[in-house]
Amino acid sequence: MISLISAELLKIRTTRLPAVTIAVVLGIAAALPVLYAAASGSGDLEPLNPASLTDMLAAPSQLAGGGVLLIGLFLAGGEFRHRTIYTTQLAEPRPHRVLTAKLAAMTVTGLTVGVALDLVTLGVGGAVIAYNGAAVEPFSHGFPRVALLVPLVLAVHGMLGVALGALLRSTTAAVGVILM
């Protein structure tokens, strides 16, 4: 089982889609606190305060969830599209073990992306808040709860993507169902 999980993690690390998706998600996560600070104090947003760090962390989590869901869809559905599922079935004829390995690999990937998202947001958001003269309080205002929940939610998104991709066996159909 360990070798199957290692193979799935290798597949995630060596293909372009996950790397590009994760880079875009983390880039947007780094840009959102700057945009949040630029818009604060005008319109509906209040000026920056220590509680703004929690809002800065929660903002990119939906986009990150969609990105991890997309990676999961393509991890499972892509094997059927490119017909590499036959090679996988020759190596491991029990399909439930392959699906379990894909779920475990996406759980690890979702947790990793979630922790990276937390760190990027804490770094950039903390710097933006400190630059604007407010106190940075990462252990108050609900930030620890949100920082713990984001990786867990991203792991669940990844598992849902794998489940839907394996169920529909078509990346186009899976993306269409998600968009609907």
JOZIPE-V6999 format. One line per field, one symbol per residue. phi: phi as a letter, one per 40 degrees, with the letter a starting at -180 (. if undefined). psi: psi as a letter, one per 30 degrees, with the letter a starting at -180 (. if undefined). A space follows every 50 residues. Layout:
# JOZIPE-V6999
phi=???
psi=???
This chain:
# JOZIPE-V6999
phi=.ccccccccccccbccdcccccccccccccccccccccccgbgcccdcad ccccccccccccccccccccccccccccccccfccccccccbcccccccc cccccccccccccccccdccccccccccccccgcccbcbaggcccccccd ccccccccccccccccccfacccccccccc
psi=eeeeeeeeeeeeffleeeeeeeeeeeeeeeeeeeeeeefkfkbfkllklf ffeeeeefegeeeeeeeeeeeeefeeffeeeggffeeefeejfjffeeee eeeeefeeeeeeeeeeeeeeeeeeeeeeeeegglkjifglggeeeefeee eeeeeeeeeeeeeeeeefgkeeeeeeeef.
